[in-house]
Amino acid sequence: MAPENPEAWYDLATTQAGLGKSNEALQSLGKALGLSAQRLAKQPKAPDLRKMAATNQSFASLHNRPEFQKLVAQQ
């Protein structure tokens, strides 16, 4: 319903991670963080989902994966 909404993709990623669908979660999180970065470029006071993801325990199962580390390290 809101394909350009970073929070929608972020929420999907947390759900997928909770269901053990790591690859899907990483793809959704990548989309969320990309959209969040675009929004931050226009609205610097918007929430930074990259920072949130780095500490979100919903992604605990992904924290050690190189793909996750790459996503949250991007600036």
Buried (B, 14 or more C-beta within 10 A) or exposed (E): EEEEBBBBBBBBBBBBBEEEBBEBBBBBBBBBBBBBBEBBEEEEEEBBBBEBBBEBEBBEBBBEBEBBEEBBEEE
